[in-house]
Amino acid sequence: MERSLLQRIEAFLKESQMPPSVFGRAAVHDPRLVSDLRGGREAGRRMTCRVEHFMNKWRADHYAGRIAPCGDRRFGAGGRA
């Protein structure tokens, strides 16, 4: 069974340690994307493609060493408390 978009995003957030608002802003210019999806918002085909493209590109860049960990900027240089 194929996982829903929200399940794939949740796995990506855990993998990347990226805050949900940063993810939404970077992927589709909507910082409330993840919270809206958690609340029942349905993503259309175009948004799903944009989100999938962002996650795939991030993974490719990350594994190639072109991306530093994102983390929560409130705690300084990309780290978590």
Helices and strands as residue ranges (DSSP letters): H 5-16, H 20-28, H 33-38, H 45-63, G 73-75
